[in-house]
Amino acid sequence: MALLLQITRHGDPVASAPLRMTVAEAERVHAALCHALDQEPVPSDAPECRKPIQYPGGRQRF
């Protein structure tokens, strides 16, 4: 998998480069990003993994 990363400074592009990773590495990055964004409001167009899941008994997990 490859993900194009773009670095900006004050909104101005500085550099871009492809980040190549295995599927396992991509899954770890995905999990880390979801964890890092856990306290942020979830946008309406967010992927399913960012939306809260209501479990029986009223417990909520993200």
N, C-alpha and C positions, 0 to 999 in steps of 0.2 A: 504494500500500500504506500502511497505517497500523498503527502499533504503539503500544499504550497503555503509557506509561512511568509508573512510580510511584516517587517519591522517598521514602525513609524515613530517619529519624534514630533510631538505637538501637532499631530495630524498629517505631517509631511512624510511620504515614503522615504525610507533610508536604504532598505535592502530587502530582497526576497530570495528565498531558497527553498528547494523541495526537502521535506523531511520524509525520508524513506524508513519504513518500519514493517516488521512482521505483523501478522494478524494478532498474535499474542501481545506484542508491544502496543498496538493500536487499542486493544481492549483495556490495557492498563492505563493508557493516556485517557481514554474515555471515562473510566472509573474515577481517575484522579480529578478530571475536570468536573464531573458531576458532584464529587465530594467538595471541591473548592467552591462551587457555585451554590451549594446547599442552602446557604442563608440568603441568597439573592432572590428577588421576586421572579417567578417563572413567567416568561412571555407567553402570550396566547398561541404563538406558532412554534413553541418548543417541542422537541421530539418527546415521545411517550416516556422515555426514561427519566425525564425531568419533571414529570407530572406526579402529584402525590397518589399513592395507592392506599385505599381504605381497606383495612383488614377487618375480619369479623371481630367484634368486641370493641370496636371504636379506635383501635390503635392505628396510627398513620405513619407510613414510611415513605421515603423518597428514593 
